[in-house]
Amino acid sequence: MPVDLNALRNAVLNNQNRNDALPSNPSKQVVVDREGNVKIGTNVQPGEVTTQVPQETFAHNLQLQP
Amino acid sequence: MNRRFKSDSDHVAQYLPAATKHQSIDGKDVWIFNKNTELGILFKIAIYFDPDEEPAGYCAQLLSPEIEDAWKNPHVGHIFNDGVICLGGGSMRTRKTLRESFSKSCLWAEGIAIMMQSNLAGSPTEFPFSNNNDPDEIE
């Protein structure tokens, strides 16, 4: 099932804003399956092999120039 | 066979695409996989452990496609000039595990694919999956 890219963006940004890189709630998790397909945690099938995506901001430590 | 190679091989076999290739380059074990995005843009990404990074860890390097030079910035395309993908966290260039590097690079590919497609359509957009982009540098 294709991932809804808008829902994916909302999930990732919400987690970044909460500083919750590895949420335990599947509805907030973002995972990839073996082929690298990105999914929301609630769309994972029972027994499916996945890896959770750490959702920290991509450039965590750098500060923007004023 | 060293311990890291054995562990990495096991993780690749279990968690990365079945077609992932191994190459030994400059003494490093490099794992190369294809990542197809929702928008149909295909990426080739290499993952390897780099002991010379600070901190040492697993880098994810973009091999293809080419992206705009102006996007090679940790706050624009979230990729460094040398092609290493910015993976966030405390280190940015590395992750502690091969699986973290793999999963984060796949999310990055989905994001940069959106930038590429929107740029081609004449409506450039910022990287969609990070909350600290530099909004003045998307074109």
N, CA and C atoms of all chains as a GROMACS GRO file, in nm:
protein
  615
    1MET      N    1   0.085  -0.119   0.000
    1MET     CA    2   0.000   0.000   0.000
    1MET      C    3   0.089   0.125   0.000
    2PRO      N    4   0.068   0.217  -0.095
    2PRO     CA    5   0.152   0.337  -0.099
    2PRO      C    6   0.133   0.421   0.027
    3VAL      N    7   0.242   0.486   0.071
    3VAL     CA    8   0.231   0.571   0.189
    3VAL      C    9   0.173   0.706   0.147
    4ASP      N   10   0.088   0.762   0.234
    4ASP     CA   11   0.036   0.897   0.214
    4ASP      C   12   0.146   0.995   0.254
    5LEU      N   13   0.205   1.062   0.156
    5LEU     CA   14   0.322   1.147   0.183
    5LEU      C   15   0.286   1.265   0.273
    6ASN      N   16   0.164   1.315   0.264
    6ASN     CA   17   0.124   1.425   0.354
    6ASN      C   18   0.112   1.375   0.498
    7ALA      N   19   0.054   1.257   0.515
    7ALA     CA   20   0.044   1.200   0.650
    7ALA      C   21   0.182   1.168   0.705
    8LEU      N   22   0.270   1.122   0.617
    8LEU     CA   23   0.407   1.092   0.659
    8LEU      C   24   0.478   1.219   0.706
    9ARG      N   25   0.464   1.326   0.628
    9ARG     CA   26   0.526   1.453   0.668
    9ARG      C   27   0.472   1.500   0.803
   10ASN      N   28   0.341   1.494   0.820
   10ASN     CA   29   0.282   1.539   0.946
   10ASN      C   30   0.332   1.456   1.064
   11ALA      N   31   0.341   1.325   1.044
   11ALA     CA   32   0.388   1.238   1.153
   11ALA      C   33   0.532   1.271   1.189
   12VAL      N   34   0.618   1.286   1.088
   12VAL     CA   35   0.760   1.313   1.115
   12VAL      C   36   0.778   1.448   1.183
   13LEU      N   37   0.712   1.551   1.131
   13LEU     CA   38   0.731   1.685   1.190
   13LEU      C   39   0.672   1.692   1.330
   14ASN      N   40   0.559   1.627   1.352
   14ASN     CA   41   0.502   1.625   1.488
   14ASN      C   42   0.598   1.558   1.585
   15ASN      N   43   0.658   1.448   1.544
   15ASN     CA   44   0.753   1.379   1.632
   15ASN      C   45   0.878   1.464   1.656
   16GLN      N   46   0.926   1.532   1.552
   16GLN     CA   47   1.042   1.619   1.571
   16GLN      C   48   1.009   1.732   1.667
   17ASN      N   49   0.891   1.789   1.653
   17ASN     CA   50   0.854   1.901   1.740
   17ASN      C   51   0.836   1.857   1.885
   18ARG      N   52   0.805   1.729   1.906
   18ARG     CA   53   0.792   1.674   2.042
   18ARG      C   54   0.923   1.613   2.091
   19ASN      N   55   1.027   1.619   2.009
   19ASN     CA   56   1.155   1.553   2.041
   19ASN      C   57   1.135   1.406   2.074
   20ASP      N   58   1.049   1.341   1.998
   20ASP     CA   59   1.020   1.199   2.019
   20ASP      C   60   1.070   1.122   1.897
   21ALA      N   61   1.198   1.084   1.901
   21ALA     CA   62   1.262   1.024   1.784
   21ALA      C   63   1.215   0.882   1.758
   22LEU      N   64   1.183   0.810   1.864
   22LEU     CA   65   1.143   0.669   1.850
   22LEU      C   66   1.015   0.646   1.930
   23PRO      N   67   0.903   0.695   1.880
   23PRO     CA   68   0.777   0.681   1.956
   23PRO      C   69   0.738   0.535   1.970
   24SER      N   70   0.675   0.504   2.083
   24SER     CA   71   0.631   0.367   2.106
   24SER      C   72   0.493   0.341   2.048
   25ASN      N   73   0.416   0.446   2.028
   25ASN     CA   74   0.281   0.432   1.971
   25ASN      C   75   0.292   0.405   1.822
   26PRO      N   76   0.242   0.290   1.774
   26PRO     CA   77   0.255   0.259   1.630
   26PRO      C   78   0.198   0.365   1.538
   27SER      N   79   0.096   0.438   1.583
   27SER     CA   80   0.037   0.540   1.496
   27SER      C   81   0.133   0.656   1.473
   28LYS      N   82   0.234   0.669   1.559
   28LYS     CA   83   0.333   0.776   1.544
   28LYS      C   84   0.466   0.724   1.488
   29GLN      N   85   0.478   0.593   1.477
   29GLN     CA   86   0.604   0.536   1.428
   29GLN      C   87   0.614   0.549   1.275
   30VAL      N   88   0.736   0.564   1.228
   30VAL     CA   89   0.767   0.555   1.086
   30VAL      C   90   0.868   0.443   1.071
   31VAL      N   91   0.841   0.352   0.980
   31VAL     CA   92   0.927   0.235   0.964
   31VAL      C   93   0.958   0.217   0.815
   32VAL      N   94   1.058   0.135   0.787
   32VAL     CA   95   1.083   0.093   0.649
   32VAL      C   96   1.081  -0.060   0.646
   33ASP      N   97   1.028  -0.114   0.536
   33ASP     CA   98   1.032  -0.259   0.520
   33ASP      C   99   1.164  -0.297   0.454
   34ARG      N  100   1.182  -0.422   0.424
   34ARG     CA  101   1.310  -0.470   0.370
   34ARG      C  102   1.348  -0.404   0.239
   35GLU      N  103   1.250  -0.366   0.160
   35GLU     CA  104   1.281  -0.302   0.031
   35GLU      C  105   1.297  -0.152   0.043
   36GLY      N  106   1.289  -0.100   0.165
   36GLY     CA  107   1.308   0.043   0.186
   36GLY      C  108   1.181   0.125   0.170
   37ASN      N  109   1.068   0.058   0.159
   37ASN     CA  110   0.941   0.130   0.151
   37ASN      C  111   0.907   0.189   0.288
   38VAL      N  112   0.873   0.317   0.289
   38VAL     CA  113   0.845   0.387   0.415
   38VAL      C  114   0.698   0.372   0.449
   39LYS      N  115   0.668   0.344   0.575
   39LYS     CA  116   0.530   0.321   0.619
   39LYS      C  117   0.506   0.385   0.754
   40ILE      N  118   0.379   0.419   0.778
   40ILE     CA  119   0.337   0.453   0.913
   40ILE      C  120   0.320   0.321   0.990
   41GLY      N  121   0.353   0.324   1.118
   41GLY     CA  122   0.357   0.200   1.196
   41GLY      C  123   0.229   0.121   1.195
   42THR      N  124   0.115   0.188   1.188
   42THR     CA  125  -0.012   0.117   1.190
   42THR      C  126  -0.039   0.040   1.061
   43ASN      N  127   0.040   0.064   0.958
   43ASN     CA  128   0.022  -0.007   0.831
   43ASN      C  129   0.113  -0.128   0.816
   44VAL      N  130   0.185  -0.160   0.921
   44VAL     CA  131   0.273  -0.278   0.918
   44VAL      C  132   0.187  -0.404   0.937
   45GLN      N  133   0.212  -0.503   0.853
   45GLN     CA  134   0.137  -0.628   0.862
   45GLN      C  135   0.199  -0.718   0.970
   46PRO      N  136   0.116  -0.801   1.034
   46PRO     CA  137   0.170  -0.893   1.135
   46PRO      C  138   0.282  -0.980   1.075
   47GLY      N  139   0.393  -0.985   1.144
   47GLY     CA  140   0.504  -1.067   1.099
   47GLY      C  141   0.595  -0.999   0.998
   48GLU      N  142   0.558  -0.880   0.953
   48GLU     CA  143   0.640  -0.809   0.854
   48GLU      C  144   0.770  -0.760   0.919
   49VAL      N  145   0.880  -0.776   0.848
   49VAL     CA  146   1.010  -0.733   0.899
   49VAL      C  147   1.031  -0.586   0.864
   50THR      N  148   1.049  -0.504   0.967
   50THR     CA  149   1.068  -0.360   0.944
   50THR      C  150   1.177  -0.306   1.035
   51THR      N  151   1.222  -0.185   1.005
   51THR     CA  152   1.315  -0.112   1.090
   51THR      C  153   1.256   0.026   1.117
   52GLN      N  154   1.254   0.065   1.244
   52GLN     CA  155   1.198   0.196   1.278
   52GLN      C  156   1.296   0.307   1.235
   53VAL      N  157   1.240   0.415   1.183
   53VAL     CA  158   1.321   0.529   1.141
   53VAL      C  159   1.339   0.624   1.259
   54PRO      N  160   1.463   0.652   1.300
   54PRO     CA  161   1.483   0.755   1.402
   54PRO      C  162   1.441   0.890   1.344
   55GLN      N  163   1.355   0.962   1.416
   55GLN     CA  164   1.293   1.080   1.355
   55GLN      C  165   1.348   1.213   1.403
   56GLU      N  166   1.470   1.213   1.456
   56GLU     CA  167   1.526   1.343   1.492
   56GLU      C  168   1.534   1.432   1.368
   57THR      N  169   1.537   1.563   1.394
   57THR     CA  170   1.559   1.658   1.287
   57THR      C  171   1.685   1.619   1.211
   58PHE      N  172   1.681   1.632   1.077
   58PHE     CA  173   1.793   1.583   0.996
   58PHE      C  174   1.924   1.654   1.029
   59ALA      N  175   1.919   1.784   1.052
   59ALA     CA  176   2.042   1.857   1.087
   59ALA      C  177   2.026   1.909   1.228
   60HIS      N  178   2.045   1.817   1.323
   60HIS     CA  179   2.008   1.842   1.462
   60HIS      C  180   2.091   1.952   1.527
   61ASN      N  181   2.221   1.950   1.506
   61ASN     CA  182   2.310   2.035   1.586
   61ASN      C  183   2.346   2.168   1.520
   62LEU      N  184   2.323   2.178   1.391
   62LEU     CA  185   2.365   2.301   1.325
   62LEU      C  186   2.265   2.412   1.350
   63GLN      N  187   2.315   2.531   1.365
   63GLN     CA  188   2.229   2.648   1.386
   63GLN      C  189   2.224   2.728   1.256
   64LEU      N  190   2.105   2.773   1.221
   64LEU     CA  191   2.091   2.859   1.104
   64LEU      C  192   2.158   2.992   1.128
   65GLN      N  193   2.218   3.045   1.022
   65GLN     CA  194   2.276   3.179   1.034
   65GLN      C  195   2.165   3.283   1.036
   66PRO      N  196   2.177   3.388   1.119
   66PRO     CA  197   2.072   3.490   1.122
   66PRO      C  198   2.067   3.569   0.992
   67MET      N  199   3.706  -1.374   0.881
   67MET     CA  200   3.593  -1.280   0.876
   67MET      C  201   3.585  -1.205   1.009
   68ASN      N  202   3.586  -1.068   1.003
   68ASN     CA  203   3.583  -0.998   1.130
   68ASN      C  204   3.440  -0.991   1.183
   69ARG      N  205   3.433  -0.955   1.311
   69ARG     CA  206   3.304  -0.959   1.381
   69ARG      C  207   3.205  -0.860   1.320
   70ARG      N  208   3.252  -0.739   1.284
   70ARG     CA  209   3.160  -0.640   1.227
   70ARG      C  210   3.105  -0.687   1.094
   71PHE      N  211   3.190  -0.745   1.010
   71PHE     CA  212   3.142  -0.792   0.880
   71PHE      C  213   3.034  -0.899   0.899
   72LYS      N  214   3.057  -0.989   0.992
   72LYS     CA  215   2.958  -1.094   1.017
   72LYS      C  216   2.825  -1.034   1.064
   73SER      N  217   2.834  -0.943   1.159
   73SER     CA  218   2.712  -0.880   1.211
   73SER      C  219   2.641  -0.800   1.103
   74ASP      N  220   2.718  -0.722   1.026
   74ASP     CA  221   2.657  -0.642   0.919
   74ASP      C  222   2.593  -0.733   0.814
   75SER      N  223   2.661  -0.839   0.778
   75SER     CA  224   2.606  -0.932   0.678
   75SER      C  225   2.473  -0.989   0.726
   76ASP      N  226   2.467  -1.023   0.854
   76ASP     CA  227   2.342  -1.078   0.908
   76ASP      C  228   2.230  -0.975   0.902
   77HIS      N  229   2.262  -0.849   0.938
   77HIS     CA  230   2.160  -0.744   0.935
   77HIS      C  231   2.116  -0.714   0.792
   78VAL      N  232   2.209  -0.712   0.699
   78VAL     CA  233   2.174  -0.688   0.559
   78VAL      C  234   2.081  -0.799   0.510
   79ALA      N  235   2.115  -0.922   0.544
   79ALA     CA  236   2.034  -1.036   0.498
   79ALA      C  237   1.893  -1.031   0.554
   80GLN      N  238   1.881  -0.976   0.673
   80GLN     CA  239   1.750  -0.978   0.740
   80GLN      C  240   1.668  -0.851   0.715
   81TYR      N  241   1.734  -0.736   0.702
   81TYR     CA  242   1.659  -0.609   0.705
   81TYR      C  243   1.674  -0.522   0.581
   82LEU      N  244   1.772  -0.548   0.496
   82LEU     CA  245   1.792  -0.464   0.377
   82LEU      C  246   1.740  -0.537   0.253
   83PRO      N  247   1.726  -0.464   0.141
   83PRO     CA  248   1.673  -0.528   0.020
   83PRO      C  249   1.753  -0.653  -0.019
   84ALA      N  250   1.680  -0.750  -0.072
   84ALA     CA  251   1.743  -0.877  -0.108
   84ALA      C  252   1.854  -0.858  -0.211
   85ALA      N  253   1.842  -0.753  -0.294
   85ALA     CA  254   1.940  -0.730  -0.400
   85ALA      C  255   2.058  -0.644  -0.355
   86THR      N  256   2.071  -0.619  -0.226
   86THR     CA  257   2.183  -0.538  -0.175
   86THR      C  258   2.316  -0.604  -0.213
   87LYS      N  259   2.408  -0.522  -0.264
   87LYS     CA  260   2.539  -0.572  -0.307
   87LYS      C  261   2.647  -0.533  -0.206
   88HIS      N  262   2.746  -0.616  -0.192
   88HIS     CA  263   2.861  -0.586  -0.108
   88HIS      C  264   2.983  -0.556  -0.194
   89GLN      N  265   3.055  -0.452  -0.159
   89GLN     CA  266   3.184  -0.424  -0.221
   89GLN      C  267   3.283  -0.388  -0.112
   90SER      N  268   3.408  -0.421  -0.133
   90SER     CA  269   3.514  -0.378  -0.043
   90SER      C  270   3.588  -0.263  -0.111
   91ILE      N  271   3.579  -0.145  -0.052
   91ILE     CA  272   3.637  -0.025  -0.113
   91ILE      C  273   3.726   0.042  -0.010
   92ASP      N  274   3.854   0.057  -0.044
   92ASP     CA  275   3.950   0.121   0.047
   92ASP      C  276   3.945   0.059   0.187
   93GLY      N  277   3.931  -0.070   0.191
   93GLY     CA  278   3.931  -0.139   0.319
   93GLY      C  279   3.799  -0.136   0.392
   94LYS      N  280   3.699  -0.070   0.335
   94LYS     CA  281   3.568  -0.063   0.401
   94LYS      C  282   3.472  -0.161   0.334
   95ASP      N  283   3.387  -0.221   0.415
   95ASP     CA  284   3.278  -0.304   0.362
   95ASP      C  285   3.161  -0.212   0.330
   96VAL      N  286   3.126  -0.206   0.202
   96VAL     CA  287   3.025  -0.112   0.155
   96VAL      C  288   2.905  -0.191   0.106
   97TRP      N  289   2.787  -0.150   0.154
   97TRP     CA  290   2.662  -0.219   0.120
   97TRP      C  291   2.580  -0.124   0.032
   98ILE      N  292   2.551  -0.166  -0.090
   98ILE     CA  293   2.486  -0.078  -0.188
   98ILE      C  294   2.347  -0.132  -0.219
   99PHE      N  295   2.248  -0.045  -0.206
   99PHE     CA  296   2.111  -0.089  -0.232
   99PHE      C  297   2.037   0.015  -0.316
  100ASN      N  298   1.932  -0.030  -0.384
  100ASN     CA  299   1.844   0.059  -0.459
  100ASN      C  300   1.722   0.089  -0.375
  101LYS      N  301   1.682   0.215  -0.378
  101LYS     CA  302   1.562   0.258  -0.304
  101LYS      C  303   1.470   0.329  -0.403
  102ASN      N  304   1.354   0.270  -0.429
  102ASN     CA  305   1.256   0.335  -0.516
  102ASN      C  306   1.161   0.417  -0.429
  103THR      N  307   1.134   0.540  -0.472
  103THR     CA  308   1.050   0.629  -0.392
  103THR      C  309   0.906   0.623  -0.439
  104GLU      N  310   0.818   0.680  -0.358
  104GLU     CA  311   0.675   0.685  -0.393
  104GLU      C  312   0.653   0.760  -0.523
  105LEU      N  313   0.740   0.855  -0.554
  105LEU     CA  314   0.725   0.934  -0.676
  105LEU      C  315   0.795   0.869  -0.795
  106GLY      N  316   0.851   0.753  -0.776
  106GLY     CA  317   0.910   0.678  -0.886
  106GLY      C  318   1.053   0.715  -0.920
  107ILE      N  319   1.117   0.794  -0.836
  107ILE     CA  320   1.258   0.827  -0.859
  107ILE      C  321   1.343   0.724  -0.785
  108LEU      N  322   1.435   0.662  -0.860
  108LEU     CA  323   1.516   0.555  -0.805
  108LEU      C  324   1.648   0.609  -0.751
  109PHE      N  325   1.683   0.568  -0.630
  109PHE     CA  326   1.808   0.609  -0.567
  109PHE      C  327   1.898   0.488  -0.548
  110LYS      N  328   2.028   0.514  -0.559
  110LYS     CA  329   2.128   0.412  -0.523
  110LYS      C  330   2.208   0.470  -0.407
  111ILE      N  331   2.211   0.397  -0.297
  111ILE     CA  332   2.272   0.447  -0.173
  111ILE      C  333   2.371   0.343  -0.120
  112ALA      N  334   2.484   0.391  -0.070
  112ALA     CA  335   2.585   0.303  -0.011
  112ALA      C  336   2.592   0.328   0.139
  113ILE      N  337   2.597   0.221   0.216
  113ILE     CA  338   2.612   0.231   0.361
  113ILE      C  339   2.742   0.162   0.401
  114TYR      N  340   2.817   0.227   0.487
  114TYR     CA  341   2.944   0.169   0.531
  114TYR      C  342   2.979   0.223   0.669
  115PHE      N  343   3.055   0.145   0.742
  115PHE     CA  344   3.106   0.190   0.872
  115PHE      C  345   3.233   0.269   0.848
  116ASP      N  346   3.239   0.391   0.903
  116ASP     CA  347   3.357   0.474   0.886
  116ASP      C  348   3.418   0.504   1.023
  117PRO      N  349   3.532   0.442   1.054
  117PRO     CA  350   3.594   0.464   1.185
  117PRO      C  351   3.657   0.602   1.197
  118ASP      N  352   3.673   0.672   1.085
  118ASP     CA  353   3.738   0.802   1.089
  118ASP      C  354   3.641   0.919   1.111
  119GLU      N  355   3.510   0.889   1.108
  119GLU     CA  356   3.414   0.995   1.137
  119GLU      C  357   3.413   1.022   1.288
  120GLU      N  358   3.363   1.137   1.326
  120GLU     CA  359   3.352   1.173   1.467
  120GLU      C  360   3.207   1.200   1.503
  121PRO      N  361   3.137   1.110   1.570
  121PRO     CA  362   3.186   0.980   1.616
  121PRO      C  363   3.185   0.878   1.503
  122ALA      N  364   3.265   0.771   1.521
  122ALA     CA  365   3.263   0.662   1.424
  122ALA      C  366   3.123   0.605   1.414
  123GLY      N  367   3.084   0.565   1.295
  123GLY     CA  368   2.951   0.507   1.278
  123GLY      C  369   2.923   0.478   1.132
  124TYR      N  370   2.797   0.452   1.106
  124TYR     CA  371   2.756   0.413   0.971
  124TYR      C  372   2.710   0.535   0.890
  125CYS      N  373   2.780   0.560   0.781
  125CYS     CA  374   2.743   0.666   0.688
  125CYS      C  375   2.650   0.609   0.582
  126ALA      N  376   2.566   0.698   0.526
  126ALA     CA  377   2.486   0.665   0.407
  126ALA      C  378   2.524   0.766   0.300
  127GLN      N  379   2.573   0.716   0.188
  127GLN     CA  380   2.622   0.804   0.082
  127GLN      C  381   2.538   0.787  -0.043
  128LEU      N  382   2.495   0.900  -0.098
  128LEU     CA  383   2.418   0.897  -0.223
  128LEU      C  384   2.511   0.868  -0.340
  129LEU      N  385   2.477   0.766  -0.419
  129LEU     CA  386   2.553   0.735  -0.540
  129LEU      C  387   2.483   0.788  -0.664
  130SER      N  388   2.353   0.779  -0.668
  130SER     CA  389   2.273   0.836  -0.777
  130SER      C  390   2.130   0.852  -0.729
  131PRO      N  391   2.054   0.944  -0.791
  131PRO     CA  392   2.090   1.030  -0.904
  131PRO      C  393   2.166   1.154  -0.858
  132GLU      N  394   2.209   1.234  -0.954
  132GLU     CA  395   2.268   1.363  -0.923
  132GLU      C  396   2.161   1.455  -0.866
  133ILE      N  397   2.198   1.536  -0.770
  133ILE     CA  398   2.104   1.637  -0.721
  133ILE      C  399   2.166   1.775  -0.737
  134GLU      N  400   2.083   1.876  -0.725
  134GLU     CA  401   2.128   2.014  -0.743
  134GLU      C  402   2.241   2.046  -0.645
  135ASP      N  403   2.346   2.113  -0.696
  135ASP     CA  404   2.458   2.150  -0.607
  135ASP      C  405   2.410   2.236  -0.489
  136ALA      N  406   2.314   2.325  -0.518
  136ALA     CA  407   2.267   2.417  -0.413
  136ALA      C  408   2.196   2.342  -0.300
  137TRP      N  409   2.155   2.221  -0.326
  137TRP     CA  410   2.086   2.145  -0.221
  137TRP      C  411   2.184   2.071  -0.131
  138LYS      N  412   2.312   2.065  -0.170
  138LYS     CA  413   2.411   1.993  -0.090
  138LYS      C  414   2.451   2.077   0.030
  139ASN      N  415   2.360   2.083   0.125
  139ASN     CA  416   2.372   2.168   0.243
  139ASN      C  417   2.288   2.101   0.352
  140PRO      N  418   2.340   2.090   0.473
  140PRO     CA  419   2.266   2.020   0.578
  140PRO      C  420   2.131   2.081   0.612
  141HIS      N  421   2.109   2.207   0.571
  141HIS     CA  422   1.980   2.270   0.600
  141HIS      C  423   1.895   2.290   0.476
  142VAL      N  424   1.936   2.236   0.363
  142VAL     CA  425   1.857   2.251   0.240
  142VAL      C  426   1.817   2.110   0.193
  143GLY      N  427   1.910   2.039   0.131
  143GLY     CA  428   1.881   1.903   0.090
  143GLY      C  429   1.921   1.801   0.195
  144HIS      N  430   1.976   1.848   0.306
  144HIS     CA  431   2.018   1.760   0.415
  144HIS      C  432   2.116   1.654   0.365
  145ILE      N  433   2.213   1.702   0.290
  145ILE     CA  434   2.321   1.617   0.241
  145ILE      C  435   2.447   1.704   0.234
  146PHE      N  436   2.560   1.643   0.262
  146PHE     CA  437   2.686   1.719   0.262
  146PHE      C  438   2.744   1.722   0.121
  147ASN      N  439   2.841   1.811   0.102
  147ASN     CA  440   2.903   1.828  -0.030
  147ASN      C  441   2.962   1.700  -0.085
  148ASP      N  442   3.008   1.612   0.004
  148ASP     CA  443   3.073   1.489  -0.042
  148ASP      C  444   2.972   1.376  -0.068
  149GLY      N  445   2.843   1.406  -0.059
  149GLY     CA  446   2.742   1.306  -0.089
  149GLY      C  447   2.694   1.227   0.030
  150VAL      N  448   2.752   1.251   0.148
  150VAL     CA  449   2.706   1.183   0.269
  150VAL      C  450   2.575   1.248   0.314
  151ILE      N  451   2.476   1.163   0.334
  151ILE     CA  452   2.343   1.211   0.373
  151ILE      C  453   2.344   1.251   0.520
  152CYS      N  454   2.283   1.365   0.549
  152CYS     CA  455   2.271   1.410   0.689
  152CYS      C  456   2.164   1.326   0.756
  153LEU      N  457   2.203   1.252   0.858
  153LEU     CA  458   2.113   1.156   0.922
  153LEU      C  459   2.060   1.203   1.055
  154GLY      N  460   2.090   1.328   1.092
  154GLY     CA  461   2.036   1.382   1.215
  154GLY      C  462   2.101   1.323   1.338
  155GLY      N  463   2.032   1.339   1.452
  155GLY     CA  464   2.090   1.294   1.576
  155GLY      C  465   2.207   1.381   1.615
  156GLY      N  466   2.285   1.334   1.711
  156GLY     CA  467   2.396   1.414   1.759
  156GLY      C  468   2.511   1.421   1.662
  157SER      N  469   2.526   1.322   1.576
  157SER     CA  470   2.644   1.316   1.490
  157SER      C  471   2.620   1.365   1.348
  158MET      N  472   2.501   1.354   1.300
  158MET     CA  473   2.457   1.398   1.167
  158MET      C  474   2.513   1.314   1.053
  159ARG      N  475   2.644   1.287   1.047
  159ARG     CA  476   2.701   1.212   0.935
  159ARG      C  477   2.697   1.062   0.958
  160THR      N  478   2.676   1.019   1.079
  160THR     CA  479   2.677   0.876   1.108
  160THR      C  480   2.560   0.838   1.198
  161ARG      N  481   2.526   0.710   1.194
  161ARG     CA  482   2.434   0.652   1.292
  161ARG      C  483   2.506   0.535   1.359
  162LYS      N  484   2.457   0.498   1.476
  162LYS     CA  485   2.525   0.393   1.552
  162LYS      C  486   2.511   0.256   1.487
  163THR      N  487   2.401   0.235   1.415
  163THR     CA  488   2.379   0.102   1.357
  163THR      C  489   2.354   0.112   1.206
  164LEU      N  490   2.383   0.002   1.140
  164LEU     CA  491   2.358  -0.007   0.996
  164LEU      C  492   2.209   0.009   0.967
  165ARG      N  493   2.125  -0.049   1.051
  165ARG     CA  494   1.980  -0.041   1.029
  165ARG      C  495   1.930   0.103   1.042
  166GLU      N  496   1.982   0.177   1.140
  166GLU     CA  497   1.940   0.317   1.154
  166GLU      C  498   1.979   0.397   1.031
  167SER      N  499   2.100   0.373   0.982
  167SER     CA  500   2.147   0.445   0.864
  167SER      C  501   2.060   0.410   0.743
  168PHE      N  502   2.028   0.284   0.729
  168PHE     CA  503   1.941   0.238   0.619
  168PHE      C  504   1.804   0.304   0.627
  169SER      N  505   1.740   0.296   0.743
  169SER     CA  506   1.602   0.345   0.752
  169SER      C  507   1.596   0.496   0.735
  170LYS      N  508   1.692   0.566   0.796
  170LYS     CA  509   1.689   0.713   0.786
  170LYS      C  510   1.719   0.758   0.642
  171SER      N  511   1.808   0.687   0.575
  171SER     CA  512   1.840   0.726   0.436
  171SER      C  513   1.721   0.702   0.344
  172CYS      N  514   1.638   0.604   0.375
  172CYS     CA  515   1.518   0.580   0.294
  172CYS      C  516   1.418   0.694   0.311
  173LEU      N  517   1.401   0.741   0.435
  173LEU     CA  518   1.313   0.857   0.456
  173LEU      C  519   1.369   0.979   0.385
  174TRP      N  520   1.502   0.997   0.394
  174TRP     CA  521   1.565   1.110   0.324
  174TRP      C  522   1.536   1.104   0.174
  175ALA      N  523   1.546   0.984   0.115
  175ALA     CA  524   1.524   0.970  -0.029
  175ALA      C  525   1.382   1.012  -0.067
  176GLU      N  526   1.284   0.975   0.015
  176GLU     CA  527   1.147   1.017  -0.013
  176GLU      C  528   1.138   1.170  -0.012
  177GLY      N  529   1.208   1.232   0.082
  177GLY     CA  530   1.202   1.378   0.093
  177GLY      C  531   1.271   1.448  -0.023
  178ILE      N  532   1.388   1.402  -0.060
  178ILE     CA  533   1.461   1.470  -0.167
  178ILE      C  534   1.391   1.443  -0.301
  179ALA      N  535   1.323   1.330  -0.314
  179ALA     CA  536   1.246   1.302  -0.436
  179ALA      C  537   1.133   1.404  -0.452
  180ILE      N  538   1.071   1.442  -0.341
  180ILE     CA  539   0.966   1.544  -0.346
  180ILE      C  540   1.025   1.677  -0.390
  181MET      N  541   1.143   1.711  -0.338
  181MET     CA  542   1.210   1.835  -0.382
  181MET      C  543   1.240   1.830  -0.532
  182MET      N  544   1.290   1.717  -0.579
  182MET     CA  545   1.327   1.704  -0.721
  182MET      C  546   1.204   1.719  -0.810
  183GLN      N  547   1.097   1.651  -0.774
  183GLN     CA  548   0.978   1.657  -0.859
  183GLN      C  549   0.915   1.796  -0.857
  184SER      N  550   0.911   1.858  -0.741
  184SER     CA  551   0.850   1.992  -0.734
  184SER      C  552   0.937   2.093  -0.809
  185ASN      N  553   1.068   2.073  -0.805
  185ASN     CA  554   1.158   2.162  -0.879
  185ASN      C  555   1.136   2.147  -1.029
  186LEU      N  556   1.122   2.023  -1.075
  186LEU     CA  557   1.096   1.998  -1.218
  186LEU      C  558   0.963   2.060  -1.261
  187ALA      N  559   0.867   2.061  -1.170
  187ALA     CA  560   0.735   2.116  -1.202
  187ALA      C  561   0.731   2.267  -1.193
  188GLY      N  562   0.846   2.328  -1.152
  188GLY     CA  563   0.851   2.474  -1.147
  188GLY      C  564   0.798   2.534  -1.018
  189SER      N  565   0.772   2.451  -0.920
  189SER     CA  566   0.725   2.499  -0.790
  189SER      C  567   0.812   2.442  -0.679
  190PRO      N  568   0.936   2.491  -0.667
  190PRO     CA  569   1.028   2.432  -0.569
  190PRO      C  570   0.971   2.435  -0.428
  191THR      N  571   0.993   2.326  -0.358
  191THR     CA  572   0.948   2.317  -0.219
  191THR      C  573   1.065   2.279  -0.132
  192GLU      N  574   1.053   2.308  -0.004
  192GLU     CA  575   1.161   2.272   0.087
  192GLU      C  576   1.155   2.124   0.121
  193PHE      N  577   1.263   2.075   0.181
  193PHE     CA  578   1.267   1.935   0.225
  193PHE      C  579   1.152   1.912   0.323
  194PRO      N  580   1.066   1.812   0.297
  194PRO     CA  581   0.941   1.804   0.373
  194PRO      C  582   0.952   1.736   0.510
  195PHE      N  583   1.064   1.672   0.538
  195PHE     CA  584   1.069   1.590   0.658
  195PHE      C  585   1.165   1.643   0.765
  196SER      N  586   1.189   1.775   0.765
  196SER     CA  587   1.275   1.829   0.869
  196SER      C  588   1.222   1.965   0.911
  197ASN      N  589   1.228   1.991   1.043
  197ASN     CA  590   1.170   2.115   1.094
  197ASN      C  591   1.272   2.226   1.111
  198ASN      N  592   1.391   2.211   1.052
  198ASN     CA  593   1.484   2.324   1.056
  198ASN      C  594   1.552   2.346   0.922
  199ASN      N  595   1.471   2.351   0.816
  199ASN     CA  596   1.524   2.386   0.685
  199ASN      C  597   1.560   2.534   0.682
  200ASP      N  598   1.644   2.568   0.585
  200ASP     CA  599   1.669   2.710   0.555
  200ASP      C  600   1.576   2.745   0.439
  201PRO      N  601   1.465   2.815   0.465
  201PRO     CA  602   1.362   2.835   0.363
  201PRO      C  603   1.405   2.925   0.248
  202ASP      N  604   1.516   2.997   0.263
  202ASP     CA  605   1.557   3.087   0.156
  202ASP      C  606   1.643   3.018   0.051
  203GLU      N  607   1.669   2.890   0.068
  203GLU     CA  608   1.767   2.826  -0.021
  203GLU      C  609   1.710   2.704  -0.091
  204ILE      N  610   1.585   2.710  -0.131
  204ILE     CA  611   1.526   2.593  -0.193
  204ILE      C  612   1.537   2.595  -0.344
  205GLU      N  613   1.574   2.705  -0.404
  205GLU     CA  614   1.577   2.711  -0.550
  205GLU      C  615   1.717   2.688  -0.601
   0.00000   0.00000   0.00000
